[in-house]
Amino acid sequence: MKNSREFKRMLCIAGLLMWAMAASHSTTLRADDLKTPYRIQVVDEDSGWPVPLVELKTTNELRFISDNAGVIAIDAPSLMGHEVWFTVVGHGYGVPPDAFGYRGIRLTPLPGESVQVPVTRFSLAKRIGRLTGSGLFEESQKLGEEADWIDAPLAGCDSVQTAMHRGKLFWAWGDTKFANYPLGVFDMISATTDSKPLDSQQPPLHPRFNYFTSSKGKPRAVADMPGNGPTWLTGYASLKDAAGTEHLVATYRKIEGRLDTYEIGLCVWNEATLEFDHLRTVWKKSSGEPPPFWTREGHAALETDHQGVEWLYVGNPLPHTRVRATFEAWQQPSEWEELTPPTSLGVVDSPREVQPHSGSIAWNAYRQRWVTVFMQKFGTPSPFGTLWYAEAVSPTGPWGPAVEILSHENYTFYNPRLHPEFTEPDSSVLFFEGTYTAQFSDHAHPTPLHDYNQILYRLDLDEMALPAASPAALPSN
């Protein structure tokens, strides 16, 4: 009891000292003084790069989140001229804990002044910025910066599928929301970019998509297949026919109720109407039969084997099916082969295993191996917020061991998609994106502007402790 009372007394003294310090730093400000925000830029302490999506939260729950330039504009009159404690939440970035275990910083916001806040990167992956949604430079523009930047006309969108097609990178996103109503587009929206869309491989990120839009300039549905409910596309790929003509293809799924698939079919991009045409329905729930194995959802990857045959692999993350990469073979159920991906992978320097849940694969010339980034099926602190990296000499494996590259603080990050096309073939830099959302987390508060959007990360393979790369990996048969 004596020790308990002594501890409480020390806490009281500490509190009085902190109050006195805050009072000594308080400044009386007039209304006119508050017109210019206090500028904070969050930066990586090692590289000096701006760090997007870092949250600073006050003791009375005011939240400020850094934009794609790492900038936060503090304009709350109640904070100006006072020393303020900001808790730092960084999803892979942060600051050391104090004596009581609190992770944060003290700042005294003053109108027109600026400060840099360095944070330590704890994850292997480096956050580059947000790809989709509005307000990418919201905080910077409050300060008169990034004045020429114009946001895309959408508020958020779900998982992405990509494919190189006729010299352009085609993008397709699932359910999309806008600012004017809670319900948005549920039959995929799409856009194109150059084959290498990044202006720079470091932040700030300025994504520029050429959306397929309606007459009102808003991104429109491009896969409105017959039937009620949303249409989702999967297995997105560009395949040549016997005459050498490229076709952008996908498997569609019609959705009802709580994410329940009731129809699956094939669709093909129409180069004239700039949308997907229904090609064939291949399964209906009403049949009472299970869906064909070759219609399973996932991301596509192309590989040419040692006999010169090109294959299309589909997996989520690891390949579960493959077919010869021709437009004709893709349409024929008899041409598809079923594969058996592992249900778990070993972990580097650990006896435990990890269960892959969703993700994608790609060939990496720098490592001379196939690589994957995938979401962990179950994990902490968020059940779907931890990401892993693994390698294999063939798309069919063996895969692993896996290395943890990113974890989110009670937040979901699902359906990661690799972007090998962002860099030169022999680059040691690998990019991936995923959907950042409060869904499936433990009562997380959705992050303003960022929630339900795509976040881009960079992985520097030469900084990771990985097995020595083989001089030449044998293609799979």
C-alpha positions as CSV (number, residue, x, y, z in Angstrom):
1,M,0.0,0.0,0.0
2,K,2.8,2.4,0.8
3,N,4.4,1.8,-2.5
4,S,1.1,2.3,-4.2
5,R,0.5,5.7,-2.5
6,E,4.1,6.7,-3.3
7,F,3.5,5.9,-7.0
8,K,0.3,7.9,-7.1
9,R,2.0,10.8,-5.4
10,M,4.7,10.7,-8.1
11,L,2.1,10.6,-10.8
12,C,0.4,13.7,-9.3
13,I,3.7,15.6,-9.1
14,A,4.5,14.6,-12.7
15,G,1.1,15.8,-13.8
16,L,1.5,19.2,-12.1
17,L,4.9,19.6,-13.6
18,M,3.6,18.8,-17.1
19,W,0.7,21.3,-16.5
20,A,3.1,24.0,-15.4
21,M,5.3,23.4,-18.5
22,A,2.3,23.6,-20.8
23,A,1.1,26.8,-19.1
24,S,4.5,28.4,-19.4
25,H,4.4,27.7,-23.2
26,S,0.9,28.9,-23.8
27,T,0.4,31.8,-26.0
28,T,-2.7,34.1,-26.3
29,L,-3.6,34.2,-30.0
30,R,-6.1,36.5,-31.8
31,A,-8.6,35.2,-34.3
32,D,-6.6,36.7,-37.2
33,D,-3.6,34.7,-36.1
34,L,-5.3,31.4,-36.6
35,K,-5.9,31.7,-40.4
36,T,-2.6,30.0,-41.3
37,P,-2.3,26.4,-40.2
38,Y,0.7,24.9,-38.4
39,R,2.6,22.7,-40.8
40,I,3.9,19.2,-39.8
41,Q,5.7,16.9,-42.2
42,V,6.3,13.4,-41.1
43,V,9.5,11.9,-42.5
44,D,11.5,8.7,-42.4
45,E,14.4,9.3,-40.0
46,D,16.7,7.3,-42.3
47,S,15.8,8.3,-45.8
48,G,14.2,11.7,-45.1
49,W,11.3,10.6,-47.4
50,P,7.8,11.9,-46.5
51,V,5.7,9.2,-44.8
52,P,2.0,9.2,-45.7
53,L,-0.8,7.7,-43.5
54,V,0.7,8.5,-40.1
55,E,-1.9,9.5,-37.5
56,L,-1.3,12.1,-34.8
57,K,-4.0,12.0,-32.1
58,T,-4.5,14.3,-29.2
59,T,-5.6,13.4,-25.7
60,N,-9.1,14.6,-26.6
61,E,-9.3,12.5,-29.7
62,L,-8.6,15.0,-32.4
63,R,-7.1,13.1,-35.3
64,F,-4.7,14.3,-38.0
65,I,-3.4,12.1,-40.8
66,S,-0.4,12.8,-43.1
67,D,-1.2,13.0,-46.8
68,N,0.8,11.7,-49.7
69,A,3.4,14.4,-49.1
70,G,3.7,13.4,-45.4
71,V,2.1,16.7,-44.5
72,I,-0.4,17.6,-41.7
73,A,-2.0,21.0,-41.4
74,I,-3.0,21.8,-37.8
75,D,-5.8,24.4,-37.8
76,A,-7.7,23.7,-34.6
77,P,-7.9,26.9,-32.6
78,S,-7.9,24.9,-29.3
79,L,-4.4,23.6,-30.0
80,M,-2.7,26.7,-31.1
81,G,-0.1,28.2,-28.7
82,H,-0.3,25.2,-26.3
83,E,2.0,22.3,-25.8
84,V,0.1,19.3,-27.1
85,W,0.7,15.6,-26.8
86,F,0.2,13.7,-30.1
87,T,0.0,9.9,-30.0
88,V,1.7,8.5,-33.1
89,V,0.0,5.6,-35.0
90,G,2.1,4.7,-38.1
91,H,1.3,1.2,-39.4
92,G,4.9,0.2,-39.7
93,Y,6.3,3.5,-38.6
94,G,6.5,5.0,-35.2
95,V,8.4,6.6,-32.3
96,P,10.0,5.0,-29.2
97,P,7.9,4.7,-26.1
98,D,8.4,7.0,-23.1
99,A,8.8,5.8,-19.5
100,F,5.1,5.0,-19.3
101,G,4.9,3.2,-22.6
102,Y,3.2,5.9,-24.5
103,R,4.4,6.4,-28.1
104,G,4.0,10.0,-29.1
105,I,5.5,13.5,-29.3
106,R,4.9,17.0,-27.8
107,L,4.6,19.9,-30.1
108,T,3.4,23.5,-29.6
109,P,1.5,24.4,-32.8
110,L,1.8,28.0,-33.9
111,P,0.2,29.6,-37.0
112,G,2.5,29.7,-40.0
113,E,5.3,27.7,-38.4
114,S,6.6,24.4,-39.6
115,V,8.2,21.3,-38.1
116,Q,9.5,18.0,-39.3
117,V,8.6,14.9,-37.2
118,P,11.0,12.0,-37.8
119,V,9.6,8.5,-37.4
120,T,11.4,5.1,-37.3
121,R,10.4,2.5,-39.9
122,F,9.8,-0.9,-38.2
123,S,8.6,-2.8,-41.3
124,L,10.6,-4.0,-44.2
125,A,8.1,-2.5,-46.6
126,K,8.2,1.3,-47.2
127,R,5.0,3.2,-47.7
128,I,4.9,5.2,-50.9
129,G,1.4,6.6,-50.7
130,R,-2.3,6.3,-51.6
131,L,-3.2,5.4,-55.1
132,T,-7.0,5.9,-55.1
133,G,-9.6,8.1,-53.5
134,S,-9.9,11.8,-53.0
135,G,-7.8,14.1,-50.8
136,L,-4.5,12.6,-51.7
137,F,-2.9,16.0,-50.9
138,E,-5.6,17.3,-48.7
139,E,-3.3,18.6,-45.9
140,S,-0.8,20.1,-48.3
141,Q,-3.5,22.0,-50.2
142,K,-4.7,23.6,-46.9
143,L,-1.2,25.2,-46.8
144,G,-1.2,26.3,-50.5
145,E,1.0,23.5,-51.6
146,E,0.3,21.0,-54.5
147,A,-2.0,23.7,-55.9
148,D,-2.1,22.0,-59.3
149,W,-3.1,18.6,-58.1
150,I,-6.6,17.5,-59.0
151,D,-8.1,14.4,-57.3
152,A,-9.8,11.6,-59.1
153,P,-13.6,11.9,-58.8
154,L,-14.1,9.0,-56.4
155,A,-14.0,8.5,-52.6
156,G,-12.8,4.9,-52.4
157,C,-12.6,1.6,-54.2
158,D,-11.9,-2.1,-53.4
159,S,-9.4,-4.7,-54.7
160,V,-7.5,-4.2,-58.0
161,Q,-6.9,-6.4,-61.0
162,T,-4.2,-5.4,-63.5
163,A,-3.0,-6.5,-66.9
164,M,-0.6,-5.2,-69.6
165,H,-2.7,-4.9,-72.8
166,R,-1.8,-3.4,-76.1
167,G,1.0,-1.3,-74.6
168,K,-1.0,0.0,-71.7
169,L,-1.5,-1.1,-68.1
170,F,-5.2,-1.8,-67.6
171,W,-6.6,-1.4,-64.0
172,A,-10.0,-2.7,-62.7
173,W,-11.3,-2.1,-59.2
174,G,-14.2,-3.8,-57.4
175,D,-16.9,-1.9,-55.5
176,T,-16.4,1.9,-55.7
177,K,-17.9,4.7,-53.6
178,F,-18.3,8.4,-54.4
179,A,-18.9,11.5,-52.3
180,N,-22.5,12.1,-53.4
181,Y,-24.2,9.0,-52.0
182,P,-23.3,5.9,-49.9
183,L,-24.0,3.6,-52.8
184,G,-21.6,3.8,-55.7
185,V,-20.5,1.5,-58.6
186,F,-20.6,-2.2,-58.1
187,D,-19.8,-3.6,-61.6
188,M,-16.1,-2.6,-61.7
189,I,-14.6,0.7,-62.7
190,S,-11.4,0.8,-64.9
191,A,-8.6,3.0,-66.0
192,T,-5.4,2.9,-68.0
193,T,-1.9,4.2,-67.4
194,D,1.4,4.1,-69.2
195,S,3.2,0.8,-68.9
196,K,5.5,2.4,-66.2
197,P,3.1,4.8,-64.4
198,L,5.3,6.1,-61.6
199,D,7.0,9.6,-61.9
200,S,9.3,8.6,-59.1
201,Q,10.0,5.4,-57.1
202,Q,9.8,7.4,-53.8
203,P,7.2,9.6,-52.2
204,P,5.3,11.8,-52.8
205,L,3.1,9.7,-55.0
206,H,1.1,11.4,-57.8
207,P,-1.0,8.6,-59.4
208,R,-2.6,9.7,-62.7
209,F,-5.2,7.3,-64.0
210,N,-7.1,7.7,-67.3
211,Y,-10.6,6.5,-66.1
212,F,-13.3,5.3,-68.4
213,T,-16.0,7.8,-67.5
214,S,-19.6,8.6,-68.1
215,S,-20.9,11.7,-69.9
216,K,-20.8,13.4,-66.5
217,G,-17.1,12.7,-66.1
218,K,-17.5,10.1,-63.3
219,P,-15.9,6.7,-63.5
220,R,-18.5,4.3,-64.9
221,A,-19.1,0.5,-64.7
222,V,-17.3,-1.5,-67.3
223,A,-18.5,-5.0,-66.4
224,D,-22.3,-4.8,-66.0
225,M,-23.0,-8.5,-66.7
226,P,-26.7,-9.6,-66.9
227,G,-28.4,-10.3,-63.5
228,N,-29.0,-8.6,-60.2
229,G,-26.2,-7.7,-57.8
230,P,-22.6,-6.6,-58.2
231,T,-20.2,-8.0,-60.8
232,W,-16.6,-8.8,-59.8
233,L,-13.8,-9.6,-62.2
234,T,-10.9,-12.0,-61.5
235,G,-8.1,-13.7,-63.5
236,Y,-7.5,-10.4,-65.5
237,A,-5.2,-11.1,-68.4
238,S,-4.3,-10.2,-72.0
239,L,-4.1,-13.2,-74.3
240,K,-3.4,-13.6,-78.1
241,D,-5.6,-15.6,-80.4
242,A,-4.3,-17.7,-83.3
243,A,-4.1,-14.7,-85.5
244,G,-2.0,-12.8,-83.0
245,T,-4.7,-10.4,-81.9
246,E,-4.7,-9.5,-78.1
247,H,-7.8,-9.9,-76.1
248,L,-8.3,-8.6,-72.5
249,V,-10.2,-11.3,-70.7
250,A,-11.6,-12.0,-67.2
251,T,-13.8,-14.4,-65.3
252,Y,-16.8,-12.6,-63.8
253,R,-18.8,-13.5,-60.7
254,K,-22.3,-12.3,-59.9
255,I,-22.9,-11.6,-56.2
256,E,-26.0,-11.6,-54.0
257,G,-26.7,-11.3,-50.2
258,R,-23.6,-11.4,-48.0
259,L,-20.9,-11.9,-50.7
260,D,-22.5,-15.1,-52.1
261,T,-21.6,-16.0,-55.7
262,Y,-24.6,-17.2,-57.7
263,E,-23.2,-17.1,-61.2
264,I,-19.8,-17.4,-62.9
265,G,-18.9,-16.7,-66.5
266,L,-16.3,-15.4,-69.0
267,C,-16.1,-11.9,-70.4
268,V,-14.0,-10.1,-73.0
269,W,-13.1,-6.4,-73.4
270,N,-14.8,-4.7,-76.3
271,E,-12.3,-2.3,-77.9
272,A,-15.1,-0.2,-79.5
273,T,-17.4,0.3,-76.5
274,L,-14.6,0.2,-73.9
275,E,-16.4,-2.2,-71.6
276,F,-16.6,-6.0,-71.1
277,D,-18.9,-8.1,-73.1
278,H,-20.6,-11.2,-71.7
279,L,-19.0,-14.2,-73.5
280,R,-20.4,-17.3,-71.8
281,T,-22.0,-18.3,-68.5
282,V,-20.2,-21.4,-67.2
283,W,-21.9,-22.0,-63.8
284,K,-25.0,-21.1,-61.8
285,K,-25.7,-21.8,-58.2
286,S,-29.2,-23.1,-59.1
287,S,-27.5,-26.1,-60.8
288,G,-26.7,-27.6,-57.4
289,E,-23.2,-28.4,-58.6
290,P,-20.0,-26.8,-57.2
291,P,-18.3,-24.2,-59.3
292,P,-15.7,-25.6,-61.8
293,F,-12.2,-25.6,-60.4
294,W,-10.8,-23.5,-63.2
295,T,-13.1,-20.5,-62.3
296,R,-11.5,-20.0,-58.9
297,E,-10.7,-16.3,-58.3
298,G,-7.2,-14.9,-58.2
299,H,-4.5,-12.9,-60.0
300,A,-3.0,-13.9,-63.3
301,A,0.7,-14.4,-64.1
302,L,2.4,-15.5,-67.3
303,E,5.3,-17.9,-67.7
304,T,7.1,-19.4,-70.7
305,D,8.5,-22.9,-69.9
306,H,11.8,-24.4,-71.1
307,Q,9.9,-25.8,-74.1
308,G,8.8,-22.4,-75.2
309,V,5.1,-22.9,-74.2
310,E,3.5,-19.8,-72.5
311,W,1.2,-20.6,-69.6
312,L,-1.3,-18.5,-67.7
313,Y,-1.3,-19.2,-64.0
314,V,-4.1,-18.0,-61.7
315,G,-3.7,-18.0,-57.9
316,N,-4.6,-16.2,-54.7
317,P,-1.9,-16.0,-53.8
318,L,-0.2,-19.2,-55.0
319,P,-1.3,-20.8,-58.3
320,H,-4.2,-23.1,-58.1
321,T,-4.9,-23.5,-61.9
322,R,-3.1,-23.0,-65.2
323,V,-3.9,-23.0,-68.9
324,R,-1.9,-22.4,-72.1
325,A,-1.8,-18.7,-72.6
326,T,-4.0,-18.4,-75.7
327,F,-7.4,-16.9,-76.2
328,E,-8.8,-20.1,-77.5
329,A,-7.4,-22.4,-74.7
330,W,-8.6,-20.0,-72.0
331,Q,-12.2,-20.5,-73.2
332,Q,-12.1,-24.3,-73.0
333,P,-12.6,-26.0,-69.6
334,S,-10.8,-29.2,-70.8
335,E,-7.6,-27.1,-71.4
336,W,-7.3,-26.1,-67.7
337,E,-5.1,-27.9,-65.2
338,E,-5.8,-28.0,-61.5
339,L,-2.8,-27.4,-59.2
340,T,-2.4,-27.9,-55.5
341,P,-0.8,-24.9,-53.7
342,P,0.5,-25.4,-50.2
343,T,-1.8,-24.3,-47.4
344,S,1.0,-23.1,-45.1
345,L,4.6,-21.9,-45.5
346,G,7.5,-22.1,-43.1
347,V,8.8,-18.9,-41.6
348,V,12.4,-17.7,-41.7
349,D,14.3,-18.4,-38.5
350,S,11.2,-19.8,-36.8
351,P,9.6,-23.2,-36.2
352,R,6.1,-21.8,-36.9
353,E,4.2,-21.6,-40.1
354,V,2.0,-19.0,-41.8
355,Q,-1.2,-19.6,-43.8
356,P,-1.4,-17.6,-47.0
357,H,-4.9,-16.0,-47.6
358,S,-4.7,-13.7,-50.6
359,G,-2.1,-12.1,-52.8
360,S,-0.3,-12.5,-56.1
361,I,3.0,-13.8,-57.7
362,A,5.4,-12.4,-60.3
363,W,8.7,-13.3,-61.8
364,N,11.7,-11.3,-60.4
365,A,14.8,-11.1,-62.6
366,Y,16.9,-9.6,-59.8
367,R,16.3,-12.6,-57.5
368,Q,16.0,-15.1,-60.5
369,R,13.0,-16.5,-58.7
370,W,9.2,-16.3,-58.6
371,V,8.1,-14.0,-55.7
372,T,4.9,-13.5,-53.8
373,V,3.4,-11.0,-51.4
374,F,0.5,-12.3,-49.5
375,M,-1.9,-11.6,-46.6
376,Q,-1.7,-13.8,-43.5
377,K,-4.9,-15.7,-42.9
378,F,-4.9,-15.1,-39.2
379,G,-2.6,-12.7,-37.3
380,T,-2.2,-10.0,-34.7
381,P,-2.8,-7.2,-34.0
382,S,-5.1,-7.3,-37.0
383,P,-6.5,-10.6,-38.2
384,F,-5.9,-9.6,-41.9
385,G,-3.3,-6.9,-41.6
386,T,0.0,-8.8,-41.7
387,L,1.8,-9.3,-45.0
388,W,4.6,-11.8,-46.0
389,Y,7.1,-12.3,-48.8
390,A,8.3,-15.7,-50.2
391,E,10.1,-17.1,-53.2
392,A,10.2,-20.2,-55.4
393,V,12.1,-21.4,-58.4
394,S,8.8,-22.2,-60.2
395,P,5.2,-20.9,-60.0
396,T,4.2,-24.2,-58.6
397,G,6.9,-24.1,-55.8
398,P,8.2,-25.2,-53.5
399,W,7.5,-21.9,-51.8
400,G,9.2,-20.3,-48.8
401,P,10.3,-19.8,-46.2
402,A,8.3,-16.6,-45.7
403,V,9.5,-13.3,-44.3
404,E,7.1,-10.8,-42.6
405,I,7.3,-7.5,-44.4
406,L,4.4,-5.4,-43.0
407,S,1.9,-5.3,-40.2
408,H,-1.0,-2.9,-39.5
409,E,-2.1,-1.7,-36.1
410,N,-5.6,-3.2,-35.8
411,Y,-6.4,-2.6,-39.5
412,T,-7.0,-4.8,-42.5
413,F,-4.8,-4.8,-45.6
414,Y,-6.1,-7.4,-48.1
415,N,-5.7,-8.6,-51.7
416,P,-2.2,-7.4,-52.3
417,R,-1.2,-7.1,-55.9
418,L,2.4,-7.1,-57.1
419,H,3.5,-4.5,-59.7
420,P,6.7,-5.8,-61.4
421,E,5.9,-3.5,-64.4
422,F,6.6,-0.5,-62.2
423,T,10.4,-1.0,-62.4
424,E,13.1,-2.3,-64.9
425,P,13.2,-6.1,-65.1
426,D,16.5,-6.4,-63.2
427,S,15.6,-3.9,-60.4
428,S,16.0,-4.9,-56.8
429,V,12.9,-2.8,-56.0
430,L,9.5,-4.4,-55.9
431,F,6.1,-2.6,-55.6
432,F,2.8,-3.9,-54.3
433,E,-0.5,-2.4,-53.3
434,G,-3.5,-3.6,-51.3
435,T,-6.9,-2.5,-49.9
436,Y,-6.6,-0.6,-46.6
437,T,-9.9,-0.9,-44.7
438,A,-11.3,-1.1,-41.2
439,Q,-13.4,-4.1,-42.2
440,F,-12.5,-7.3,-40.4
441,S,-10.5,-5.4,-37.7
442,D,-11.4,-5.2,-34.0
443,H,-13.7,-2.2,-34.0
444,A,-11.1,0.0,-35.6
445,H,-12.1,3.7,-36.3
446,P,-12.0,4.1,-40.1
447,T,-9.1,6.4,-41.2
448,P,-10.6,9.5,-42.8
449,L,-10.0,9.7,-46.6
450,H,-7.7,6.6,-46.6
451,D,-10.2,3.9,-45.6
452,Y,-11.4,1.6,-48.3
453,N,-8.6,2.7,-50.7
454,Q,-5.4,1.3,-52.3
455,I,-2.1,2.0,-50.6
456,L,1.2,1.4,-52.5
457,Y,4.3,0.0,-50.8
458,R,7.9,-0.6,-51.9
459,L,10.1,-3.5,-50.9
460,D,13.9,-3.2,-51.4
461,L,15.0,-6.8,-51.9
462,D,18.7,-6.0,-51.5
463,E,17.9,-4.9,-47.9
464,M,16.3,-8.1,-46.9
465,A,18.0,-11.1,-45.3
466,L,17.1,-13.7,-48.0
467,P,18.7,-16.9,-49.2
468,A,21.3,-16.4,-51.9
469,A,19.6,-16.0,-55.3
470,S,20.2,-18.9,-57.7
471,P,22.2,-18.0,-60.9
472,A,19.3,-19.3,-63.0
473,A,16.0,-20.7,-62.0
474,L,14.6,-23.5,-64.1
475,P,11.2,-22.7,-65.6
476,S,8.4,-25.1,-64.6
477,N,7.0,-27.6,-67.0
